Amino acid sequence: MGSRRSFLRSWSSPLSLFVVVVALAASSADGFKAPRVPCYFIFGDSLYDSGNNNNLNTSVKVNYSPYGIDFPAGPTGRFSNGRTAADIIGETLGFKDFIPPFASNPDDRQILVGVNYASGSAGILVESGKQGGDNVDLNKQLRNHKVTVSRIVKKLGSKKAAFEHLARKVALAGISNIGCTPSLIATVGTNGAPCVTSVNQLVAPFNIGLKSLISQLKSAHPDAKFGYLDTINAFKCFFFLSVFAAFKVKTTPCCQVSTVTGLCLPNTVPCSQRRSYLFWDAFHPTELANRLGAPILFPVIQRIL
């Protein structure tokens, strides 16, 4: 048991950031076609990264083909064939444009709408995911957000105006069933089970602790709203329920992957039936999986708006 816990702490996979803040938004905006919130900030790992790793010294970056094959702008650094769950939640909130990555140096107009700080292989611990090279760990992401907030204060003219724009509404995602990823299934084995049960069992205590933390945050910050995103429930819908039977391939990546990183090999041809695959590479879901998963999570976000 101890060796598996050590494995999870040091694992350099893109899923090593266990707490992901996916929505920090203010009160609802007026207007039929306006976004439901004025701004949207994203923190996390490669499930949400939209290009922050592109210029880092790391093997965990995907600004190359076949990534982005179904994304309007092509390869951008998103770890999928198309949109991420964060992109789709942004669309559901009513944002016309994709939230820009912090590394793209968004201008003053853009930061008022939101910034994406997520970084592939990043984790809560500074050392998480560093086996593959540099990343922007959670502490750095929060420091980057402080830079953004300072710019917003300057742009709006006062801390009070910035506070009203950045009223605190936060959704945090639990750990999903990482034992069901193609990488772990291939490297650890399942002994006939659908997934690596021993790894999935390690997820439950963390998620219980996260829920407890959210309860504490609610008590300590009554002027803020917090929500828990049950990613395990969302994943079960994909993996086990007949409503998602469209995913005929659930444990094999759509693209040819590196045996070292689990990421798609550059400039290779992926599967043609991408709508039949749950996973794009050895860790990350396809755009269709994100499109079906985001609506399952969105009601939690809706309740805190």
Residue pairs with C-beta under 8 A, 6 or more apart in sequence:
4 198
4 199
4 202
5 202
8 199
8 202
9 125
9 128
10 127
10 128
10 131
11 128
11 129
12 60
12 121
12 129
12 130
12 131
12 132
13 121
13 129
13 178
13 181
13 183
13 262
13 283
14 45
14 46
14 47
14 49
14 60
14 79
14 120
14 121
14 129
14 283
14 284
15 45
15 46
15 47
15 175
15 176
15 178
15 181
15 283
16 45
16 121
16 122
16 123
16 128
16 129
17 44
17 45
17 118
17 122
17 123
17 124
17 128
17 129
17 138
18 123
18 124
18 174
18 175
18 206
18 210
19 124
19 138
19 172
19 173
19 210
20 43
20 44
20 45
20 47
20 48
20 118
20 172
20 173
20 229
21 41
21 42
21 43
21 44
21 170
21 171
21 172
22 42
22 43
22 44
22 48
22 85
22 86
22 89
22 171
22 172
22 173
22 229
22 301
23 37
23 40
23 41
23 42
23 89
23 93
23 169
23 170
23 171
23 301
23 304
24 39
24 40
24 41
24 166
24 168
24 169
24 170
25 37
25 38
25 39
25 40
25 93
25 167
25 169
25 305
26 37
26 38
26 39
26 164
26 165
26 166
26 167
26 169
27 37
27 38
27 167
27 305
28 36
28 37
28 305
29 35
29 36
29 37
29 38
33 94
34 94
35 93
35 94
35 95
35 96
35 113
36 93
36 94
36 305
37 93
37 169
37 305
38 112
38 113
38 165
39 112
39 113
39 114
39 165
39 166
40 89
40 90
40 93
40 95
40 99
40 113
40 114
41 99
41 114
41 115
41 116
41 117
41 145
41 148
42 48
42 50
42 86
42 99
42 114
42 115
42 116
42 117
42 118
43 117
43 118
43 138
43 141
43 142
43 145
44 86
44 117
44 118
44 119
44 122
44 173
45 118
45 119
45 120
45 121
45 122
45 123
45 129
46 53
46 60
46 79
46 118
46 119
46 120
46 121
46 122
46 283
46 284
47 79
47 84
47 85
47 86
47 118
47 284
47 285
48 84
48 85
48 86
48 116
48 118
49 77
49 78
49 79
49 84
49 101
49 116
49 118
49 119
49 120
50 76
50 77
50 78
50 84
50 86
50 87
50 98
50 99
50 100
50 101
50 116
50 118
51 63
51 76
51 77
51 78
51 101
51 103
51 104
52 77
52 101
52 102
52 103
52 116
52 117
52 118
52 119
52 120
52 136
53 60
53 61
53 62
53 77
53 103
53 119
53 120
53 121
53 134
53 135
53 136
54 61
54 63
54 77
54 103
55 103
56 119
56 133
56 134
56 135
56 136
57 133
57 134
58 120
58 121
58 132
58 133
58 134
58 135
59 132
59 133
59 260
59 261
59 263
60 120
60 121
60 129
60 132
60 133
60 135
60 261
60 263
61 77
61 120
62 75
62 77
62 78
62 79
62 120
62 263
62 264
63 75
63 76
63 77
64 75
64 266
64 267
65 74
65 75
65 266
65 267
66 81
66 255
66 264
66 267
66 268
66 269
66 270
67 75
67 77
67 78
67 79
67 80
67 81
67 264
68 74
68 75
68 76
68 78
68 80
68 81
68 82
69 81
69 82
69 270
69 274
70 81
70 82
70 274
70 287
71 78
71 80
71 81
71 82
71 83
71 287
77 101
77 120
78 84
78 87
79 120
79 263
79 280
79 281
79 283
79 284
80 280
80 284
80 285
80 286
80 287
80 290
81 254
81 255
81 270
81 274
81 280
81 286
81 287
82 286
82 287
82 290
83 91
83 287
83 290
83 291
84 290
85 285
85 290
85 293
85 294
85 297
86 99
86 116
86 118
87 98
87 99
87 290
88 290
88 291
88 294
89 294
89 297
89 298
89 301
90 98
90 99
90 114
92 294
92 295
92 298
93 301
95 113
95 114
97 113
99 113
99 114
99 115
99 116
100 106
100 110
100 114
100 115
100 116
101 115
101 116
101 117
101 118
102 115
102 116
102 117
102 136
102 141
102 144
102 148
106 115
108 151
108 155
111 148
111 151
111 152
111 155
112 152
112 155
112 165
115 144
115 145
115 148
117 136
117 141
117 144
117 145
118 141
119 135
119 136
119 137
119 140
119 141
120 129
120 135
121 128
121 129
121 130
121 132
121 135
122 128
122 129
122 135
122 136
122 137
122 138
122 141
123 129
123 137
123 138
124 137
124 138
125 137
126 137
126 139
128 135
128 137
129 135
129 137
132 261
136 144
149 162
149 166
152 162
152 165
152 166
153 159
153 161
153 162
156 162
156 165
167 224
168 221
168 223
168 224
168 225
169 224
169 225
169 226
169 304
169 305
170 217
170 224
170 225
170 226
170 227
170 304
171 226
171 227
171 228
171 229
171 297
171 300
171 301
171 304
172 210
172 214
172 226
172 227
172 228
172 229
173 229
173 231
173 297
174 203
174 206
174 207
174 210
174 211
174 228
174 229
174 230
174 231
174 232
175 203
175 206
175 207
175 231
175 232
176 203
176 231
176 232
176 234
176 235
177 195
177 200
177 203
177 232
177 235
177 236
177 239
178 184
178 199
178 200
178 203
179 185
179 188
179 195
179 196
179 197
179 198
179 199
179 200
179 203
180 194
180 195
180 196
180 200
180 235
180 239
180 250
180 251
181 279
181 282
181 283
182 251
182 252
182 253
182 257
182 262
182 279
182 281
182 282
182 283
183 262
183 282
183 283
184 195
184 196
184 199
185 195
185 196
185 251
186 282
188 196
188 198
188 199
189 196
190 196
190 197
191 197
194 239
194 240
194 251
195 239
203 232
207 232
210 228
211 228
214 226
214 227
214 228
217 224
217 226
218 224
218 225
218 226
225 304
226 304
227 300
227 301
227 303
227 304
228 300
229 297
229 300
229 301
230 297
230 300
231 297
233 296
234 293
234 296
234 297
235 293
237 243
237 244
237 292
237 293
237 296
238 244
238 247
238 250
238 278
238 285
238 289
238 292
238 293
239 250
239 278
244 292
246 275
246 276
246 288
247 276
247 277
247 278
247 288
247 289
248 276
248 277
249 271
249 276
249 277
249 278
250 278
250 279
251 278
251 279
252 277
252 279
253 264
253 277
253 279
253 280
253 281
253 282
254 270
254 271
254 274
254 277
254 279
254 280
254 281
254 286
255 264
255 265
255 268
255 270
255 271
255 280
255 281
256 264
256 265
256 268
256 270
257 263
257 264
257 265
257 281
257 282
258 264
258 265
262 281
262 282
262 283
263 281
263 282
263 283
264 270
264 280
264 281
270 280
271 277
274 280
274 286
274 287
274 288
275 286
275 288
277 286
278 285
278 286
278 289
279 285
279 286
279 289
280 286
280 287
285 293
